[in-house]
Every structure is written in C-alpha cells, then in structure tokens.
Amino acid sequence: MRRLLALACGVALASVAAPQSPFGRLDRQKEIELGREAYDDLLAFGRISKNQAYIQRVNRVFDTLLAVMPEKEYPYQVVVVAEETVNAFCLPGGYIAVYEGLIARVPDDDALAFVLAHEIGHASNRHWVRQSRKSQGDILFGMLLGDLIGTIYVNLSRLSHTRQHESEADRYAVGLYVKAGYDPADAAESMRLFAKMDEKKRNKLPPYLQSHPSPRGRVEAIEKEVKQAVASGVASAPPPSLPALDARLYGALPEVPIASNPWFPTIPGSEWEYAVEGPGTGRYRLRCISAGDSGRGVVARFEQVFAGRTVSYQALATADSVWRRNRPELESSGWQVETVFPQEGAEPRTAGSWQYAYAGTETLTTPAGRFADCLKVQAKDGTRELTLWYAPQVGLVRRLNEKAGVDEKLVRFTRGAS
C-alpha cells in the first residue's frame, strides 16, 4: 500500500511525497503499465468497497464525464475504497480511486462529479510523469547546493510543483464538469467541504509548506473559473479531437497482418541473456516487459540492458518478420523491419538494406542448452554478413558475424508466464 500511495495524485488534504521515476523517459505505455500494477495491488489489498449504492453512483457519474471527453488519453477506470478517509487519488495511466468516506460526505452527484473530474485532470495533464521528471532534476540541483540547503530546496520545490498541479487539475475539472451538464453553482461544493475540514485542523502548516493550495483559495478560484466557462459557452463547445489511444501508445502501426510467430515469442516476463565473444566482449540481457492488444494484434515492449545502459523499444511480429519501434515515448516514432524469417523454397527477401535467405534447419547447442529444429538465416548488408539461428518458442539463440569475429550465444532463457 505504501508503494501505491507514493504513485498517487490526490484531490484533498493528503500530502504525498513526489515519486521517483524508475525510467529515464516515460512513454504512455509504460505509464499505463505502472498504474495498472499499482491498481492491481490496490484490488488485491482487500479494501475494495462492496457497497453497491456507492459503486453504482461513482460509475454513473464517472461515465457521464468520460462521455464528454475527446478520445481518451488513458483506459480510465475507477474503484471505490472501503475506508472512511475523505479523499480520492489518481494513479499513473488514469486509474482512479475514491474513498467511501468522501462519497458519504459530498452532498450530491454534482459535488462528486467535480472530485472525479479533478482526478481525471491529474491524468490528462500527466501530473505524475511531470512531477517525477521534475523531482529528478531537483535532486540533481539539490546535490550541487549541498546536503542541508539542497534538501530544503528539493522539498520546497516538490511542494510548489504539487500545488501548481492541483490548481491545473481544478481548472481542467471545471471545463469537464460544465461540459457534462452539472450545475455550475455546485462546482465548488466539494472544495467547501475540504475547507471546513481544514479550518478544524490544529497546527496548520504555513502555505509554502503545504502540498495543496488552501481550500478557501481553491473555492474562490473554482467559482471564478466556472463563471468564465459559462460565459464562454464551454458547455456547448465540441471536445477537441485527439488521435486514438492506440495511436498514442503504438504510433502509426505498419499495414501488415500482426500474428504470433514461433521464432519471436512475446510472453511478458520472458528473459534472454547472451554472451558476446570477440570485439565488445560482454553480456547483455533482453526482457519482454509487456504485451498489449493494439486492436489489430499484440504489440510487445522489450528492454535491453548492455554495459549498464537500458534501451526500451516496442516490437510486433507477422507470420514471417519482426517490426521494431525504437522511440515509444515519441508518438511520431515509426516502425521498421528488424528481421525476416524466410521460408524454405522462398526467394531471398529484402527489407531495408538487408537481404534475408533461408539456410536450412539445424540442432544447435549453446550454454543455455540444446535446441532442435532451429531456423538458420543468412542476412547480408553490403560488406556485412550474419548467420542467425532461431529456436521455436525461444527466439534467437545465436548470431554470428564471422568476418568481424563476433559470436553471440544464448546463455540463459527464462520463459514468462503465458
């Protein structure tokens, strides 16, 4: 549960430490995976509400908000937590939780709608990612300032950034709330509830040490934003058009029939380790991190670690090839053929600057074991020539560049849980 809370963006009075990103860059697919993992932890924690009236109320209001959004940034989901805390939070990737204590205290659906719209605003503005990246930069700068001053700078910077995100989420919530047809006069009701709770607190922190703007100040800001939204006719304005979610996750998929391929298994959790002999001697590790349904077939994400450097990319298979997308964090990143699996009797096939030819089947032994019926492929690119062996349901087991004197062999393979 501590891990889950560290990933959350909250709406009310809870102060949450800024997360540290485990990735150098976070593309949306990684963000959704991380949020889904934490969301599943929450579901497994055993504190999910069984109050059907609460669940149905939250789902009804949530659906009305999603209905007026443009193409969704994330696969938004909401769950009710069986705790008396008066709060809600949003995990990376649009996974939202609302506590029973808040549902019981908000006076009507309008107040609840603003809370949910606020959490959607955190996701839509990618606040978790922005805070994670900001924290990394603050830590580096804080190290330059020295231990004590640096620590003070980092903590104050985090709090300031969090207050900014709360204000942004409020502004987003106003637009979504009004578009969905909820009463403009009630938009700030939930924040008035938090203001009353805040006034009862003892030993309140000064504003610059608080993670959220003051509730009273937020009430005034929300009411001002609502007046401007109504005056500008935002309620009747059509939502902006965005690319479909699958395009933002996977880019412009190649116009090829995506299919499973025995020479390129995409089972999450599978891991390959290779030893390199010759120039650049060492080892590198490849891992299938996830496999998602793009709507046209499975797209997998892989991470390769070599000499302490991690490279993340996406890949998909057809019946006779593998395609790769090297910059999944960029929506404009394109797909290219990585390798081809030529069939017996077929003419050599060209993909990019490489030509691939069928060279038979062999039984091959590497430090990882003995592999029967391996597909042998000859690949040529100008002066370069590679021989590759692929074992069924395992993938690449050896890659030999005889001219360069480089030989890569599989030394360990672990199959993920399918």
C-alpha positions as CSV (number, residue, x, y, z in Angstrom):
1,M,0.0,0.0,0.0
2,R,2.9,2.4,0.7
3,R,4.1,1.9,-2.9
4,L,0.6,2.6,-4.3
5,L,0.2,5.8,-2.3
6,A,3.6,7.0,-3.5
7,L,2.4,6.9,-7.0
8,A,-0.8,8.8,-6.4
9,C,-2.0,12.3,-7.2
10,G,-4.7,13.3,-4.6
11,V,-7.5,15.7,-4.6
12,A,-8.0,16.7,-1.0
13,L,-5.7,17.2,2.0
14,A,-3.3,14.3,1.9
15,S,0.3,15.1,1.3
16,V,2.1,12.6,-0.9
17,A,5.9,12.5,-1.5
18,A,6.9,13.1,-5.1
19,P,7.6,9.9,-6.9
20,Q,11.0,8.9,-8.3
21,S,10.7,7.6,-11.9
22,P,12.2,4.2,-12.5
23,F,12.5,5.1,-16.1
24,G,14.6,7.8,-17.9
25,R,11.7,8.5,-20.2
26,L,8.1,7.5,-19.6
27,D,6.0,6.8,-22.7
28,R,2.3,6.3,-22.2
29,Q,2.5,2.5,-22.4
30,K,5.0,2.4,-19.5
31,E,2.9,4.8,-17.5
32,I,-0.2,2.7,-18.0
33,E,1.7,-0.4,-17.0
34,L,2.9,1.2,-13.9
35,G,-0.5,2.5,-12.9
36,R,-2.1,-0.9,-13.7
37,E,0.4,-2.6,-11.4
38,A,-0.4,-0.3,-8.6
39,Y,-4.2,-0.5,-9.3
40,D,-4.0,-4.3,-9.2
41,D,-2.1,-4.1,-5.9
42,L,-5.0,-1.9,-4.6
43,L,-7.5,-4.5,-5.7
44,A,-5.5,-7.3,-4.1
45,F,-5.2,-5.3,-0.9
46,G,-8.7,-6.4,0.1
47,R,-10.1,-2.9,0.9
48,I,-12.4,-2.5,-2.1
49,S,-15.9,-1.4,-1.3
50,K,-18.8,-3.8,-1.5
51,N,-21.3,-1.0,-1.1
52,Q,-23.3,-1.3,-4.4
53,A,-25.0,2.0,-4.0
54,Y,-21.6,3.8,-3.7
55,I,-20.2,1.8,-6.6
56,Q,-23.1,2.4,-8.9
57,R,-23.2,6.1,-8.0
58,V,-19.5,6.6,-8.8
59,N,-19.7,4.7,-12.0
60,R,-22.7,6.6,-13.2
61,V,-21.1,10.0,-12.6
62,F,-17.7,8.8,-13.9
63,D,-19.4,7.6,-17.2
64,T,-21.1,11.0,-17.8
65,L,-17.7,12.7,-17.5
66,L,-15.9,10.3,-19.8
67,A,-18.8,10.7,-22.3
68,V,-17.9,14.3,-23.0
69,M,-14.2,13.8,-23.2
70,P,-12.4,13.7,-26.5
71,E,-10.6,10.5,-27.5
72,K,-9.3,9.1,-24.2
73,E,-5.7,9.6,-23.2
74,Y,-5.8,6.5,-21.0
75,P,-8.0,3.5,-20.3
76,Y,-9.7,5.3,-17.4
77,Q,-11.0,3.2,-14.6
78,V,-12.4,4.0,-11.1
79,V,-12.7,2.0,-7.9
80,V,-14.3,2.7,-4.5
81,V,-12.1,2.0,-1.5
82,A,-13.7,0.8,1.7
83,E,-12.2,3.4,4.1
84,E,-13.6,6.4,5.9
85,T,-10.9,8.7,4.6
86,V,-12.3,11.8,2.9
87,N,-10.2,11.7,-0.2
88,A,-9.6,10.4,-3.8
89,F,-6.5,9.9,-5.8
90,C,-5.3,9.1,-9.4
91,L,-2.6,6.7,-10.3
92,P,-0.4,6.9,-13.4
93,G,-2.4,5.9,-16.6
94,G,-5.8,7.1,-15.5
95,Y,-6.6,4.6,-12.7
96,I,-8.7,6.5,-10.1
97,A,-9.7,5.6,-6.5
98,V,-12.4,7.2,-4.4
99,Y,-12.8,6.5,-0.7
100,E,-16.2,5.7,0.9
101,G,-15.6,8.5,3.4
102,L,-15.7,11.1,0.6
103,I,-18.7,9.6,-1.1
104,A,-20.6,9.7,2.2
105,R,-19.7,13.4,2.8
106,V,-20.3,15.0,-0.6
107,P,-23.8,16.3,-0.7
108,D,-24.8,15.3,-4.2
109,D,-23.7,14.0,-7.6
110,D,-22.6,17.5,-8.7
111,A,-20.0,17.6,-5.9
112,L,-18.9,14.1,-6.6
113,A,-18.6,14.9,-10.3
114,F,-16.1,17.7,-9.6
115,V,-13.9,15.4,-7.5
116,L,-13.8,12.8,-10.3
117,A,-13.2,15.4,-12.9
118,H,-10.3,16.7,-10.8
119,E,-8.7,13.3,-10.7
120,I,-9.2,12.9,-14.5
121,G,-7.5,16.3,-14.8
122,H,-4.4,14.9,-13.0
123,A,-4.2,12.1,-15.5
124,S,-4.9,14.2,-18.6
125,N,-2.2,16.7,-17.6
126,R,0.2,13.8,-16.9
127,H,1.0,15.2,-13.5
128,W,2.6,12.0,-12.2
129,V,5.1,12.0,-15.1
130,R,5.8,15.7,-14.8
131,Q,6.3,15.5,-11.1
132,S,8.6,12.5,-11.5
133,R,10.8,14.3,-14.0
134,K,10.8,17.5,-12.0
135,S,11.9,15.6,-8.9
136,Q,14.8,14.1,-10.7
137,G,16.0,17.5,-11.8
138,D,15.5,19.0,-8.3
139,I,17.6,16.2,-6.7
140,L,20.5,16.8,-9.1
141,F,20.4,20.6,-8.4
142,G,19.9,20.0,-4.7
143,M,23.1,17.8,-4.7
144,L,25.0,20.8,-6.1
145,L,23.7,23.0,-3.3
146,G,24.9,20.7,-0.5
147,D,23.2,18.4,2.0
148,L,21.1,20.8,4.1
149,I,20.3,23.6,1.7
150,G,19.8,21.0,-1.1
151,T,17.3,19.0,0.9
152,I,15.3,22.2,1.8
153,Y,15.3,23.2,-1.9
154,V,14.2,19.8,-3.1
155,N,11.3,19.6,-0.6
156,L,10.1,23.1,-1.2
157,S,10.3,22.7,-5.0
158,R,8.2,19.5,-4.8
159,L,5.5,21.2,-2.7
160,S,5.4,24.2,-5.1
161,H,5.1,21.9,-8.1
162,T,2.3,19.9,-6.4
163,R,0.3,23.0,-5.6
164,Q,0.6,24.0,-9.3
165,H,-0.7,20.6,-10.4
166,E,-3.7,20.8,-8.0
167,S,-4.7,24.2,-9.5
168,E,-4.3,22.8,-13.0
169,A,-6.5,19.8,-12.2
170,D,-9.1,22.2,-10.8
171,R,-9.2,24.2,-14.0
172,Y,-9.4,21.1,-16.1
173,A,-12.2,19.8,-13.8
174,V,-14.3,23.0,-14.3
175,G,-14.3,22.6,-18.1
176,L,-15.2,18.9,-17.9
177,Y,-17.8,19.4,-15.2
178,V,-19.6,22.1,-17.1
179,K,-19.5,20.2,-20.4
180,A,-21.1,17.2,-18.7
181,G,-24.1,19.3,-17.7
182,Y,-23.6,19.5,-14.0
183,D,-24.8,22.6,-12.1
184,P,-22.2,25.4,-12.3
185,A,-23.4,26.7,-8.9
186,D,-22.4,23.5,-7.2
187,A,-18.9,23.1,-8.7
188,A,-17.1,24.2,-5.6
189,E,-19.2,22.3,-3.1
190,S,-16.7,19.5,-2.6
191,M,-13.9,22.1,-2.0
192,R,-16.1,23.9,0.6
193,L,-16.3,20.5,2.4
194,F,-12.5,20.3,2.4
195,A,-12.3,24.0,3.5
196,K,-14.4,23.2,6.6
197,M,-12.3,20.2,7.4
198,D,-9.1,22.3,7.0
199,E,-10.5,25.0,9.4
200,K,-10.9,22.4,12.1
201,K,-7.2,21.3,11.9
202,R,-4.8,22.3,14.6
203,N,-1.2,23.3,14.0
204,K,-1.7,24.0,10.3
205,L,1.4,24.4,8.2
206,P,2.2,27.8,6.6
207,P,1.1,27.9,2.9
208,Y,4.6,27.4,1.5
209,L,4.9,24.1,3.3
210,Q,1.5,22.7,2.2
211,S,1.2,20.3,-0.7
212,H,-2.1,21.7,-1.8
213,P,-3.4,25.3,-2.3
214,S,-5.6,26.5,0.6
215,P,-9.2,25.1,0.2
216,R,-10.7,28.5,0.6
217,G,-8.5,29.9,-2.1
218,R,-9.5,27.0,-4.3
219,V,-13.2,27.7,-3.8
220,E,-12.7,31.2,-5.0
221,A,-10.6,30.1,-8.0
222,I,-13.1,27.4,-9.0
223,E,-16.1,29.8,-8.8
224,K,-14.1,32.3,-11.0
225,E,-13.3,29.6,-13.5
226,V,-16.9,28.4,-13.6
227,K,-18.2,31.9,-14.4
228,Q,-15.6,32.2,-17.2
229,A,-16.5,28.8,-18.6
230,V,-20.2,29.5,-18.6
231,A,-19.7,32.9,-20.2
232,S,-17.5,31.4,-22.9
233,G,-20.1,28.8,-23.7
234,V,-17.8,25.9,-22.9
235,A,-20.8,23.7,-22.1
236,S,-21.8,23.5,-25.7
237,A,-18.4,23.5,-27.2
238,P,-17.4,20.3,-29.0
239,P,-14.5,18.5,-27.4
240,P,-11.2,18.8,-29.2
241,S,-10.2,15.9,-31.4
242,L,-7.2,13.8,-30.4
243,P,-5.6,10.8,-32.0
244,A,-7.0,7.5,-30.8
245,L,-5.3,6.0,-27.7
246,D,-3.8,3.1,-29.7
247,A,-2.1,5.6,-32.0
248,R,-0.6,7.4,-29.0
249,L,0.6,4.1,-27.5
250,Y,1.9,2.4,-30.6
251,G,2.4,5.1,-33.2
252,A,1.3,4.5,-36.8
253,L,1.2,0.7,-36.9
254,P,2.6,-0.8,-40.1
255,E,-0.1,-2.0,-42.6
256,V,0.9,-5.7,-42.0
257,P,-1.1,-8.6,-40.6
258,I,0.1,-8.9,-36.9
259,A,0.3,-12.5,-35.9
260,S,2.0,-14.8,-33.4
261,N,5.4,-16.2,-34.6
262,P,7.2,-19.2,-33.1
263,W,10.6,-17.6,-33.8
264,F,9.7,-14.5,-31.8
265,P,7.6,-15.2,-28.7
266,T,6.2,-12.2,-26.9
267,I,5.3,-13.6,-23.4
268,P,5.7,-10.9,-20.7
269,G,8.4,-11.8,-18.2
270,S,10.4,-13.8,-20.7
271,E,14.1,-13.1,-20.4
272,W,17.1,-13.8,-22.6
273,E,20.8,-13.4,-21.7
274,Y,23.5,-13.5,-24.4
275,A,27.3,-13.8,-24.1
276,V,29.3,-11.9,-26.7
277,E,32.7,-13.3,-27.8
278,G,35.1,-11.2,-29.8
279,P,35.4,-7.4,-30.0
280,G,33.0,-5.9,-27.4
281,T,33.1,-9.0,-25.3
282,G,30.5,-9.0,-22.6
283,R,26.9,-10.0,-21.8
284,Y,23.6,-8.3,-22.5
285,R,20.1,-9.1,-21.3
286,L,16.8,-8.8,-23.1
287,R,13.4,-8.9,-21.4
288,C,9.8,-8.8,-22.6
289,I,8.2,-6.3,-20.3
290,S,4.6,-6.3,-21.6
291,A,2.4,-7.4,-24.4
292,G,-0.7,-5.3,-25.2
293,D,-3.6,-5.7,-27.7
294,S,-3.3,-2.8,-30.2
295,G,-6.7,-3.7,-31.6
296,R,-5.0,-5.3,-34.6
297,G,-2.8,-7.7,-32.7
298,V,-0.2,-7.9,-29.9
299,V,2.5,-5.2,-29.5
300,A,5.2,-6.1,-27.0
301,R,7.6,-3.8,-25.2
302,F,11.2,-5.0,-24.6
303,E,14.1,-3.7,-22.6
304,Q,17.7,-4.5,-23.5
305,V,20.4,-3.9,-20.9
306,F,24.1,-3.8,-22.0
307,A,27.0,-2.3,-20.2
308,G,24.7,-0.6,-17.7
309,R,22.6,1.1,-20.4
310,T,18.9,0.2,-20.8
311,V,17.2,0.6,-24.2
312,S,13.4,0.3,-24.4
313,Y,11.6,-0.4,-27.6
314,Q,8.3,-1.9,-29.0
315,A,8.1,-4.9,-31.3
316,L,5.4,-6.8,-33.2
317,A,5.5,-10.0,-35.2
318,T,4.0,-11.1,-38.5
319,A,4.0,-14.6,-39.9
320,D,7.4,-14.1,-41.4
321,S,9.0,-11.0,-39.8
322,V,9.6,-8.7,-36.8
323,W,9.0,-5.0,-36.8
324,R,10.5,-2.6,-34.2
325,R,9.8,0.9,-32.9
326,N,12.8,2.4,-31.2
327,R,11.3,5.6,-29.5
328,P,8.0,4.6,-28.0
329,E,8.0,7.7,-25.9
330,L,7.5,9.8,-29.1
331,E,4.2,9.5,-30.9
332,S,5.9,10.3,-34.2
333,S,8.4,7.4,-33.8
334,G,8.0,5.0,-36.8
335,W,8.2,1.2,-37.3
336,Q,10.9,-0.6,-39.2
337,V,11.6,-4.2,-40.1
338,E,14.1,-5.7,-37.7
339,T,14.4,-9.2,-39.1
340,V,12.8,-11.6,-41.5
341,F,12.2,-15.3,-41.2
342,P,12.4,-16.7,-44.8
343,Q,10.6,-19.9,-45.6
344,E,12.1,-22.9,-47.2
345,G,12.0,-22.7,-51.0
346,A,11.2,-18.9,-51.0
347,E,13.4,-16.4,-52.8
348,P,15.7,-14.2,-50.6
349,R,13.7,-11.3,-49.2
350,T,14.9,-7.7,-48.9
351,A,13.9,-5.4,-46.0
352,G,15.6,-2.1,-45.8
353,S,19.3,-2.6,-46.7
354,W,19.3,-6.2,-45.6
355,Q,18.6,-9.3,-47.6
356,Y,17.5,-12.5,-45.8
357,A,17.8,-16.0,-47.2
358,Y,16.7,-19.4,-45.8
359,A,19.7,-21.6,-44.9
360,G,18.0,-24.7,-43.6
361,T,17.3,-26.0,-40.1
362,E,19.8,-27.3,-37.5
363,T,20.1,-28.6,-34.0
364,L,22.2,-26.1,-32.1
365,T,23.8,-26.3,-28.6
366,T,24.6,-23.1,-26.7
367,P,25.4,-22.6,-23.0
368,A,21.6,-22.3,-22.5
369,G,21.0,-25.8,-23.7
370,R,20.3,-27.9,-26.8
371,F,17.8,-26.6,-29.3
372,A,16.3,-28.7,-32.1
373,D,14.9,-27.6,-35.4
374,C,16.4,-24.2,-35.3
375,L,15.7,-21.9,-38.3
376,K,19.0,-20.8,-39.9
377,V,19.0,-17.5,-41.7
378,Q,21.7,-15.8,-43.8
379,A,21.5,-12.0,-43.6
380,K,23.6,-9.7,-45.8
381,D,24.0,-5.9,-45.9
382,G,26.8,-4.7,-48.3
383,T,30.0,-5.9,-46.7
384,R,28.3,-7.3,-43.6
385,E,27.1,-10.9,-43.3
386,L,25.3,-12.5,-40.4
387,T,24.2,-16.0,-39.7
388,L,21.3,-16.3,-37.3
389,W,19.7,-19.3,-35.6
390,Y,16.2,-19.2,-34.1
391,A,14.7,-21.9,-31.9
392,P,11.0,-22.4,-31.9
393,Q,9.2,-20.8,-29.0
394,V,12.5,-19.4,-27.8
395,G,13.7,-17.0,-30.4
396,L,17.3,-16.0,-31.2
397,V,19.8,-18.5,-29.8
398,R,22.9,-17.5,-31.8
399,R,24.1,-14.6,-34.0
400,L,27.5,-15.0,-35.8
401,N,29.3,-12.2,-37.7
402,E,32.2,-14.3,-38.9
403,K,34.1,-11.5,-40.7
404,A,34.1,-9.3,-37.6
405,G,34.8,-12.2,-35.3
406,V,31.8,-11.6,-33.2
407,D,29.7,-14.5,-31.9
408,E,26.7,-14.0,-29.7
409,K,25.2,-17.1,-27.9
410,L,22.2,-17.6,-25.6
411,V,23.4,-18.4,-22.1
412,R,20.1,-18.3,-20.2
413,F,16.5,-18.2,-21.2
414,T,13.5,-17.9,-18.8
415,R,10.0,-18.1,-20.2
416,G,7.4,-15.8,-18.8
417,A,4.0,-17.0,-17.5
418,S,1.7,-17.1,-20.5
